[in-house]
Amino acid sequence: MLKREGIKDFLVGVIVITLGAILTILLILLWPLIAVVGWIVIMLLLVAIAIIILFGIIMIIGRVIRSTYRKSP
């Protein structure tokens, strides 16, 4: 059972890191467009980053809650 949980945590970490890397690459590649379009694109990127961060926080909180329920008899 511990291997399965470890694999799930690993996959979530890989997904979060991959999405962060994709957003960073898009930010670098689209910088000239961002300079032209302006604050709308920056706000959309910030929303996307916030969603990824919230997803990670929700996963961590869920794992903590699940582990506390497992410890109680």
C-alpha positions in Angstrom: 0.0 0.0 0.0 2.9 2.4 0.7 4.3 1.8 -2.7 1.0 2.8 -4.3 0.8 6.0 -2.3 4.4 6.8 -3.1 3.8 6.3 -6.8 0.7 8.6 -6.6 2.7 11.3 -4.8 5.5 11.0 -7.4 3.1 11.3 -10.3 1.4 14.4 -8.8 4.8 15.9 -8.3 5.9 15.2 -11.9 2.6 16.7 -13.2 3.0 19.8 -11.1 6.7 20.3 -12.1 5.9 19.6 -15.8 3.1 22.1 -15.9 5.3 24.7 -14.1 8.0 24.1 -16.7 5.6 24.4 -19.6 4.2 27.7 -18.2 7.8 29.0 -17.7 8.7 28.1 -21.3 5.6 29.7 -22.6 6.3 32.8 -20.6 9.8 33.0 -22.1 8.7 32.2 -25.7 5.7 34.6 -25.6 7.5 37.5 -24.0 7.4 39.7 -27.1 3.6 39.0 -27.4 3.2 39.7 -23.7 4.9 43.1 -24.2 2.5 44.0 -27.0 -0.7 42.6 -25.5 0.1 43.8 -22.0 -1.4 43.1 -18.6 -4.2 40.7 -19.9 -1.7 38.0 -20.8 0.2 38.5 -17.6 -3.0 38.2 -15.6 -3.9 34.9 -17.4 -0.5 33.5 -16.7 -0.8 34.5 -13.0 -4.2 32.8 -12.8 -2.7 29.6 -14.4 0.2 29.6 -12.0 -2.2 30.2 -9.1 -4.4 27.2 -10.2 -1.3 25.0 -10.3 -0.2 26.1 -6.9 -3.7 25.6 -5.5 -3.8 22.1 -7.0 -0.5 21.2 -5.3 -1.7 22.6 -2.0 -5.0 20.7 -2.2 -3.1 17.5 -2.9 -0.8 18.1 0.1 -3.8 18.9 2.4 -5.6 15.8 1.2 -2.6 13.6 1.8 -2.2 15.0 5.4 -5.9 14.5 6.1 -5.9 11.0 4.8 -2.8 10.1 6.9 -4.4 11.5 10.0 -7.5 9.3 9.5 -5.3 6.2 8.9 -3.5 6.7 12.3 -6.6 6.8 14.4 -7.9 3.4 15.6 
